[in-house]
């Protein structure tokens, strides 16, 4: 058999193996999404596939259960292989990641256990007292805040009604909403509605989404198969392994340049926001980013300033009713004391604040 026909047969075998590998893994979505490597722009594959390189073109293909080897290959054959692989990826990702692989959607598991919630001492506000022991089941929480890019994917998927007083109007302030008289003075998220779809403003894809209502945050988390974290979950995740520290990094005041964004002003809504991309400074001790400053975050609980006096010691869910929802974490406008992990804030669920965003959580059983 000639070298040419042998290469052609090998490439046909490769295509057959890869196609069936992808097909079988799409049908088993739980086994698909995990550690990934990137091939080209927007093409991702499981790392357990073995790397196969072409000396001639320096391109990478990935094979299942085959020894790594190098060989000369025709450009057509390798291109077809990559086409098959890459064209299948969006389908595989969508089954496991509703945000469409928009990034920053991985989660951190917080083990079950007890911790001291709240603050102790005359220098702390009364709504943070008394410090009390709380036991929580294990849960997972997003490593990063939800970004403009991720929220735009959600809007494109659910297609909320547009126009004044519509569902979308009540959910979020878009950058192009400022063109309407009713919202000319509002402060927006960096998302626009263009050509019948929602797009993050270029350069702000990874910035946390803001000016979103509690209802919008709740809807997004449910769409992803998650939920908003409870206030008790949020605080435990923020504290990490530093149970009695004031800040996610310890008891020292936040650094001015290399730490969280705080103490800023946004005096003109035609200018970009004064905060930064999600994950702009090192994470806390359990690997979670932005639990202080940048943007504050919605929690699932109703707010009661005296709730800690009667809070359940087992997985507290907050008061049964109220007028405001809990907001945690401080934001780009906060003073240093407002960034403390014990600091409690509240806002009406319909509020569209340019200081508030969110992240999601879920139970081990996926709820």
Secondary structure, DSSP 8 states (H G I E B T S, - for coil): --HHHHHHHHHHHHHHHHHHHHHHHHSSHHHHSSSEEE-STT-EEETTSEEEEETTT--EEEESS----EE---HHHHHHHHHHHHHHHHHHHHHH-TTTT-S---EEEE-SEEEEES--STTS-GGG-S-EEEEE--EEEESS--BHHHHHHHHHHH----STTSHHHHHB--GGGGGSGGGTT----SEEEETTEEEE-TT-TTBB--SB-HHHHHHHHHHTT-EE--HHHHHHHHHTT-TT-SBTTBSS---SSSS---S-----TTS--SS-BTT-S---TTS---SSSSSEEEEEEE--TTGGGT--SBS---BS--SSEEEES--TT--GGGG-TT-EEEE-TT---TTEE--EEEETT--
